[in-house]
């Protein structure tokens, strides 16, 4: 849909330029100019005026070239230069040529004038001994340009057609009409042949070389059609000059070919951006970086917009629009627009920073200054985050880029650091045995990293004896982290019951000397340290068997995940080695 709009805009600009072109480029061939060769305009007028039908005089036209050349050579150069102008559709506007004998080129400060800087930079007028001539250095350029423009000679159609066509229609001679019809048939057949020949080549290149198995056949068909049309336009650009058309018609056709060629190149680049997006999308499927999926649509849009802007600027330049002044006006307007929409620009820059730095990915659990949740989507303007209560919050990327972000998703390990409070009546030997048991729990658990773990009697607080524990958990997500913590805390509680220690909580204790009829709530620690240690070892043996079962479960989960990953890699490899066959549209048509 976007390409259709793109083509229509280009064609409208072409029609506008072509319709307005002749009025701007109208040349006054009846202007009375004294033949003096004193100015660049005099010389250019002599050259072209005396090669017109109603004033044809090759000897007078040859006076525009330096007299040091032989007369026959000067006549040949005059005729070939006119044919170059006609073949390229370069309309010489006399009013634009300086009429000042002392004219100097602004770039070189020499007495030279270049009629067509862009198309014929090496063909120019030069003042020699106070008179203006086509420069002797231009002689070789004229011959070279003429050979390139008329590779089969300028009279090829006159020599090929079997007899003279002495009628005229719409200002064209009979041989020109017949030759134009032949050229039309040639380019139509050429387009049909090339488009069907290129299609399987592009398909093979996309599928086998750059490994894109799911390229749409419709996209391949469109690309082959555009490439075929570009080749046809190139052939037309070669053949049209041989028709020796009038300058006004030649200028119209050559300008149209340049504009249409530019539009088709833009369409081709647009299609290649789509193939590039498909290729990058395929590569992103093989990586673990989920941000790539979010960045690809934005990159695709930016590239397509750049293609459209560049092509439109080039089309406007072909229509003789002052693109430099236009860009200056757009820049000023863009500055005013940027000042009026600073937040939008800030969010756009924030998006670029996020995609380049990648402080987080889609699915990561992050914490900002006023939110805590999982990243759902990173867009062009804002980022969507699902909070813990499953509600969605949208944060502008400009704010997010400046925010202090804690990314829990990038953690290699997750830290667990509980402070276990025991009552003040706990004997030191029971605390030692209890800490030994905690160390063994950490050592035996399959998901708790024993390295750099800490278990120490940490503090004698106001109401408790505090045991400090720090250990790291090797788990991929938050839910597995909760499960491991649950297993650890339950094991610690069972260990406490086995060892005979109690957990403290904030309280105040009132001591009364004696209540004979009441039994004290303070437990009696009658077992010695070795007995308690033996009971703890019995508990740990049972707990170790439990952890062995957990280790088997975790290994089975990891094995299943690995099998799924290998199956996915095998499937992708089979798709690469055996790409799906794309049925050629031409074969369907034939059948």
N, C-alpha and C positions, 0 to 999 in steps of 0.2 A: 504494500500500500504506500509506504514511504517513497519507494523508488518511482512509482507512478506520479506522485506529486512532484518529485524531483525532476522527472523528465518533462512534465507539463510546464513547470516554471522555466526550465531551460528553453523549451520551444517558444514560450510566450516572449521571453527576452530576445530570442533570435528573430521572431517576427517583428517585434518592435524595432530592433536595430536595422533589420533589412528594409522595413517600410520607411524608416526615417533616414536611412543611409543615402539614397540617391539625392534627396533634397540637400543634404549637407555636402555631398561630394560632387555636385553638379559642376561641370567644367565648361567654361565659356570659350568654345573654340572660335567664336567670331570676334573675339577681342582683337582690336588693332594694336599690335605691338611692333615697334620699329626694330628691325633685325640688326642689332648692333653687337650682340654678345658681351655687352658691358656689365650685365647683371646675371645672376643665376636664373632669374625668371625668363629673361630674354632667350637664354640658351635652351632651357627646357621647353619653351614654347616653340622655338624653331624646330627642335627635334620631333615633337609630336604633331605639330600643326601640318608639316609637310609630308606626313605619312597618313593623313586622313584621306578618305575617298575623294572628297570634293576639292582637295588641294594637294594631291599626291605629287611629290617631287623629291625623290630620294637624294638627289644631289644637294638640294637645299637643306634637307634634314641632316645630311652628313656633315654639314658645317659645324654642328654641335661638337664634333670630335676634332682633336688637334690636327692641324694641317701637316704635321710631320709624318702622319700615317698615309699610306697609299689611298687614292680615291676609292678604289674598289673595297678596300678593307674598311674604310670609314662608312660606306653605304651598307656593308654587311653588318657592322656593329650597330648602326642606327636601327636597322630592321630587326635585328635579334634583340636589342634592348626593348623595343616596342613590344615584341612578342613575349618577352619575359614579363613586362608589365601586364599585358593582356592575360597571359596564362595564369599568373598568380592573382589576378583580380586586383591589382594595385592601381587605384584611380589617382592620377596626379591632379591635385587641386592647385591651380596656378596662384590663387590668392594666398596660399600658405607658403609659397616660395618667396624668399626675400628678393626685393627689387633694389637692393642697396649694392652698389659696386664695391664698397669696402667691407662687405659682410665677412665676419669671422666666426668660425665655429667656437661655441662657448667651452667645449671640452678641450680642444687642442690649441685654440687661439690662432689657428691658421685660416687662410682664405679658402676654405672648402665648405661645401654644402652637401649633406647626405639626404636625398629625398626620402629614403625609407630605412631608418636606423634598425628596425627590428628584422625586416625581411631581407634587405640587401645592404648590409653595412659596408661592404667593400666596393660598392658602386657609388661614385660621388662626383660632383662638379668641383673644379679647381680653377682658381684665377692664375693664368699664365700670361705674363707681359700685358697686364691690364685688361685682358679678355678672359671670359669664363668658358671653359670647355669641360667635357667629360674627361676625367683624369686618365692619362696614359696607363696608370696602374690599374684602372678599372677594366682595361681591355681583356686581360686574362680572366677576370671574374665574370665578365659578360659571357665569354665563350663557355666557361665552366658551368655557369648557371643555366645557360641555354641547353647545353648537352644534358644536364640533369633533368631539366623540365621537359624536354622533347627527346627522350632516349631513342625513339624510332624516327626522328625527324619531324619537322613541323608540317610537312606535306604528305604524311603517311596515308591519310584517307583519300586524298586526291589521287594518289598513285594506286591505291588498292581497289577503289571502285571502278567497275568495268567501263563506264561511259560517263559523259558529262551530264550533270543535273543543272540545267539552266533556268529552273524556276525558283521563285522565292516565296516564303511563307513566314509571316510574323517577323520579317526582317532577317531571316536566315535563308541561306542558299540551300538548294536541294541536297547537295552532298553532305552538308552539315546536319540536316534533318535525318537522313538515312544513317549517317555515322552515329548520331545521338541514339537512334533506335537500336542499332547494333550494340552500342555500349550498354544500354538499359538491359537488353537480353543477356549480355555477358555477365553483368553484375548480379542479376537475379539468379541465374544458374550457379554462379560462383557462391552466392550466399547459401543456396540449398545444399550444395556439395560440401562446403567447408563446415557448416553448422553440424551436419551429420557425421562428418569425419572427425571433428574435434571432440564431440560428446564422449565417445568411449575413452579417448585419451585423458580427458579431465577426470572421468570416473576412475580410471585405473590409477592415475596420479593421486587422487584423494584417498582411495581405499588402500592401495598397496604401498605407496611411498610415504605419505604423511599419516597413514593409519587412522583414517576417519571412516569407520564402517557404516555410519548411519547418516551420511550426507543424502539429503533429499534429492531424488531424481529430477524434481522440478527445478531445484536450484542449479543442478548441473546443466539442465536444458537451457535455462536462462543465461548462464555464463557462456555456454557455447554459442548461443545466438548473438550475444553482444560481441564476442570475439570475432565472429564471422562478419558482423556489420562493420566493425573497425577495419578489418581487412578489405572489405568492399569499399569503404570510404577511402582507404589508401589507394586502391586501384582507380577509383573515380578521380582522385586528386592527380593521378598520373595521366589519365586518358582525356580529361576535360580540356586541358590546354591544347591538345592536338586538334580540337574542333575549331580553333581560331575564332572564338565567339567575339562579339562586340564587347568592348571594355565594360559597359554597364552590366550586361548579362553575366560576363565572366566574374566581375566583382561580386555580384549577387550570389552566384553559385559557390565561389571559393570561400566567401564569408560564411555561407550556410554550411559548407562542409566543415570548416574549422569549428563552428559553434556546435554542430551535431557531434563531431568527433570528440570535443571536450565533454559534452554531456554523456556520451557513451563511455568514455574513460571513467567519468565519475560513477556511472552505474556499475561498471566493472569493478572499480575499487570498493564500492558499496557491497557488492556480492562477495568479494574477497574478504571483507571484514566479517561477513556472516560465516564464511568457511573458517576464518581464524578463530571466531568465537566458538564454533563447534570443536575445533582442535583444542583450544584452551580448556573448554568444558570437559573434553575427554581426559586431558591431563589432570585436571582438578579432581576427577573421580579416583585417580590413583594415589592422591596425596591425603594426608590426614588433616591438612589445613582447611578447615571449613570456611574460613573467610574468603577463599578464592571464589566459592560459589556466589557469595554476595558481591564481590568486586567485579566479576565478569560482566553482568548486565550494565553496570556503570561504564566500564571500559568500552563496551560495545557501543553504547549511546554516544560517548565522547568521540570515538573514532568516526562514527557515521556523521555526526554533526560537523566535524572538521573536514571530512570529504566534501560535504555539501557546500560549506563556506568557501573552500578553496576553488571548487569548480565554478560557483557563482561569481567569484571575483575574477576568474579567468574569462568567463563569458562576458562579463561587463567590460573587461579590457579589450576583448575582440570587438565589442560594439563601440569602441572609442570613448568609453566613459573614463574619466580621470579617477582611477582607482586610488591613487595616492591621496587625493583630496577627500574621496569618499571614506577611506580608512581613517583619515585625520578627524573627519566629522564623527565617525562612529566611535573613535577613541574618546573624544570629548563627551559624546553622549553616554558612552560606557562608564566614564569616570563619574558623571552626574548620577547615573543609575546606581553605580556602586556605592556612592555616598548616601543615596536615598535608601538603599537596601543593604546596609552593613551587616545585619544579622544573617541574611541569606548568604552573603559572601563568606561570612565567618563560618557558617555551617558547612558550606562547600569545602572550604580549606580544611575544616576539622575532619570532614570525610576523607580527604586525601591523606591527612596525617594518620588517621586511624588505619587506613588500608596499607600505608607504607610501613608504619611502625608495628602494626598488629599487636597492640597491648592485650588484646583478648580475641577469642574466636567465638563463632556461633556455638552455643552449648556450654560455654564456660560459666562458672559460678563466680560472680564478681561482686564487690562491695564498693560503693561510692560514698559521697558525703551524706546523701539522703536516701539511699536505696540499697537493697541487698537482694540479688536474684540472678537468674540465668539469662544469658543473651539469647534472644530469639531471632532477631534480624538486624543487620546493619545496612541501613538504606543510604540514599543519596543525600538526605537532609538530616535524618535522625536515626536513632537506634532504639529498638524495642526490647524491653527487658521484662521477663516474667518474675514477679516478686514471689516470696514464699507462700503468700495466700492465693497464688495463681492469677492475680490481677496483672494486667499489662500496663506498663508505664513507658511513655515515649519521651526520650531525652534528646534535645538537639545536639548534633555532633560537635558544634562549636563549644558548648558547655562541657561535653564529655571529654574533648581533647585537652581542656584546661584542668580537668578534675583529677584529684588524687584517687587512683583506682587500685584496689587490691584484688588480684586475680587468683582465686582459689583453684581455678582449673589448671593452672600451670605448675602446681605443686608436685614435686617428685614424691614427697612423703607428707603425711598429715600428722601433726603433733598431738599427743595426748599427755596432759600434765595435771592430773588430779592431786589434790592435797588431802590425804586421808587422816582424819582426826581420831585419835584414840583417847579413852578416858584416862584421867590422871592416876587412877589406881592400877594401871597396867604395869606389871613388873618389867624391868629392862630386858631380862632374858626372853620374855614373851615377845617384846618388840623386835628383838634380834631375829627370833625364829620367824616371826611374821614377815619381816623384810626379806629373809632368805626365801620364803615361799613366793613372795611377789616376784623376785628376780627369776625364780624358776618358771613361773607362769609366763613372764615376758620371753624367756629363752625358748620355751616349748611351743608357744603359739605360732602357727604358720604364717600369720600376716603381720606380726609385730616384729620390728627390726631390733635385734638384741644389741647391735653396735650403737655406742654412744647413749645407751639408756642409763637412767639415773634412778636409784632408790636409796634414799638417805633419811635418817632421823633429822628433821629440818628445824623444828622450832618447838619451844615450850610456850604455847600461847596462853591466853587468859583462862581458857576453859578446856584445853585439849593439848595432847602431845601429838605433834603434826609430823607425819611421814610424807616426804615429798617424792613424787614419782614423775619421771619424764621419759616417754618412749615415743617412737615414730611408727606409724602404720603405713604399710605399702599397699594401698588400695586405689582403684581408679576413679571412684566416685563417692559421693556423699552417703549414699544408702549403704554401701559396703562398709564405710567408716562407722556408721551407727551400729551395724551388726557386730563388728569387731570390738567396739567399745562395750557393747552389751555383754559379749562373752567375757571380756576382761573383768568388768565390774562384778558380774555374777561369780566368777572364779574367786575374786578377792573376798567377796562376802562369804562364800563357802569356806575359804581358807581361814577367815577370822573366826567363824564358828568352830572350826576344827582346832585351831590353836588356842581359842578361849580368850580372845580380846574383844572389847566392845568399842563401837564407834561413838564418839562424843558429839554433842550438839550444844549450841549456846545455852548455858544454864547457870543457876546460882545454887550452891550447896550450903545447907544449914546443918551444922554438926551438933548433935545432942549426945550427951555422954552415954545415956543408957535408957532403954525401954525393955525391962525384963521380959515382958510378954510378947515383944516383937522381935522378929529375926532381922538382922542387918541386911540391907540391899547390896552392900559391897560384897562382891564374890570372893570366895576363898581360893587362893592359888596354892593348892596343896601339892600339885604335880611338880616334879623337878624339870629342869630344862631338857634333859635327855629324853624323858618320857614324852614331853610335848613335841620334841623334834621327831621322835619315832612316829607319833600319831600324824604329824604333818607330812612325813615322807609317805605314809600309807595313803593319805589324801592326794598327794601329788602324783603318786603312781596311777591312781584312778583318773586324776585330771589329765595325765599324760595320754592315757588311752583315749580319753575324750578328744584331746587335741589331735591325736593321730587320725581319728575319724574326721575331724574338721579339715585336716590337711588333705585327706583323700577327696573330700567334697570340693575343696578349692581347686585341687589339681584337675578334677573332672570338669569343673566349670571352665578352667583355662584350656583344657584339651578340646572341649566343644567349640570354644571361640576360635582356637587355632584351626580346627577343621573347617569351620565356616569361612575363615580367611583364605585357606588354601583352596577351597572349592570356588570361591569368588575369583581368585587369581587364575585358576585353571579355566574357568569360564571365559575370562577376558582373553587369555592366551589362545583359546580355540577360536574366538571371534576374530582375533588378529590373523591367525593362520588360515582361517576359512571365512573370509568376509562374505557377507550376503551378496548374492548376485543381483545387480541392478539391471533390470530389463531395459534395453535401449528402446526409446520411444519410436525410433525409426523402424525397428523390427516389428513393433506392434502395428505401426501404420502399414508396413508391407504385408503382414499377415492379414 
